[in-house]
Amino acid sequence: MPGDKWDGKISNLNISDQAFPELHAELSKMHHKARSDRLRPLALLGLSSLQFSGKMTTPESSPSAVS
């Protein structure tokens, strides 16, 4: 849905039991609140590593950013 404003919510996140069997097994044992609390820092670490490695651009560093 390009162009739609994002409401800040992630309603569906799929962790593959084939691609990440250990993570899937551990998360499936948790209550939904604990699971979301665990995924939040994992996502932050993933985003930080992409930004640190230079594989993720921010609007400020994008070549199309207006100066």
C-alpha positions, 0 to 999 in steps of 0.5 A: 500500500504505497502512499498510505501513512504508516500508523506505527504498528506492526500487526503481523510478523512471521518468524520462519521455523525453517529459516530460524528454528531456534528463535522460533522455538524460543519465541513460541514458548513465550507469552505474547507480551514477553515475545514482543519485548524480546523482539524489540531489542533484536530488531534494534540490533539488526537495524543498528548493524545495518546502519553501522555497516553502511547497508542502510541509508537514512533520509539525511544520507540518501542521495535524493535528500534535498539540501 
